Amino acid sequence: MTDDLLDGPGDGVGRVLGTADATPLTFWTAVAPGSYLQLDDVVVTRRELPDREPVTIAGVVTQVRARHEGAQFDSDVFAIADGTLPAQVQEAAEITTTRIDPEFYVPPTPGAVVHRAEGDARARALHFDRMERRIPMGMGRDGVPVYLNADFLDGTRGAHVSISGISGVATKTSFATFLLYSVFRSGVLGGDAVNAKALIFNVKGEDLLFLDHPNTRLDDATRAGYAKLGLDAGAFPDVRVYAPPRVGDSSGTPDVSSRLTGVDSFYWTLTEFCADRLLPYVFADADDERQQYTMVVHSVAAHLARYAQPADGGVSLDGVRLGSYADLVDHIVEQLNDDETRSEWAGSAVGLGTVNAFARRLIGSKKDLGRLIRGDLATRRPHSINTAESAQVTVVDLHNLPDRAQRFVVGVTLKSEFERKEKAGTAKPLLFVVLDELNKYAPREGSSPIKEVLLDIAERGRSLGVILVGAQQTASEVERRIVTNSAIRVVGRLDPAEASRPEYGFLPPAQRQRALLAKPGTMFVNQPDIPVPLCLEFPFPAWATRVSEAGRAPSETLRSITQSADPFAVVGSGATTDDDIPF
């Protein structure tokens, strides 16, 4: 930092306090009369040294206090206010050091002038000048953009994001989608942005089904805010939505109510269920791996993979055609209850009680999974979730599914996507996976197939280009290795009990307290190359977050994959024109 970076109005905003210890890492500043410092302000000062170049010390305000100097008792405040007791108000701010240049760790001298850092000085203090690729995340408290180092997001030097906060208040999903928008539209990925993909699991309402619709509530002030971040305010240009089939609908119509175009059904055929050994994901509760019946799960899955044969949309087992998931479950239970076939399906060393425990849970899954595992829909019809063949942003809607079905979809989809990236053997194109309620899928205790997949992504995903953007109400209840492997940690509004957990030790005490009061849109972001988490506000979404905000979608997303692939599907569709009819 050079002398011109210390230029400021008059004598600066204050001077280093002489009544409190000043260290190279923290010091207090007395605020000059007529000036002020607020939390998150960036300041800079200088220490002159003999026979060496001066040392510039920059930092962030992490605490501010004000007191009467000259008062001895609490009641003196009234006499001072009346003018009968002489005293003066003095404000002071605690500064946590973020950068020392050159790196000669000496404390600032008491009385040294402290300046508010602006322009290049602010960028240097927050290490933005060292970021070769910067992703805009929002505005700081000073109204100036705050950046994320892309190297710690895309796997170059680190990967994965952990977002914590109270449901409905912390706006975790909104921040995750804004971060994706910024990554895709800021130019930070260069030519790779065209091929980069995002997979978003929607678990609450239909709010994420309109990412490709512009927000009709967008105003000029918000557009100016996007422009200040170097972004154009608009919707995601390339989105594909998948939803489960409706219950009891033999045609496989997507189970959505607010969006009627550009939505495809996803499901698995019975043949795929058997051949790909998906049965373990039916038993995806966190504690299932501790139970003995998991031996039966894997034995039955192996038996299905070995002997199930495709048969007119369903499967054939033991000479019997099975046309639905319920038929398959009933057949498996029947074979397990038969003394002659039980050992062939479950193994000879498994007790009858264990087999019965497996059978009870399998029977309980019929209602939840019947509409997802099908034998009555055409196998040639597009029905698989495959981001490589989908749009840039793929939204998988789960909100209408019961908990067991949600776990099944998340587990199987992540498994297939991760295996596809493994087979590709290259990190590019990048795949960003946005998953809310991470504490449900990867809890701290126990084990499950989904948790194993998520751990694999957290530990090996960086090298394969799979980036996990996980959100949860309570990071303290998420598997430690997943949180530890997240280079970027983001905190919105927290519950008081949760804020006291050691998982939030990276937050200074004042920020922990502020997290209890944070309003929607305010986030605290911790990244490896900045010593202090940065407080920011991200802008109002430029895309619709509910049907009432939705403007007109781009024409290329009005038709679903099914409509594009099946010429008969367009007949009678309200989104088609005469040119679409292939006759």
Helices and strands as residue ranges (DSSP letters): G 3-6, E 14-16, E 26-31, E 42-47, E 55-69, H 76-82, E 88-101, E 113-116, H 120-125, G 128-130, E 134-139, E 145-149, G 150-152, E 161-164, H 172-185, G 190-194, E 197-202, G 207-210, H 220-228, E 239-243, E 263-265, E 268-269, H 270-275, G 279-282, G 288-290, H 294-307, E 309-311, E 314-317, E 320-322, H 325-337, H 342-346, H 352-364, H 366-369, E 373-374, G 387-389, E 393-397, H 403-424, E 431-435, H 438-441, H 449-464, E 466-472, G 475-477, H 480-484, E 488-491, H 496-499, G 502-504, H 509-515, E 522-526, E 534-537, G 547-549, G 555-557, H 561-565, G 567-570, G 578-580
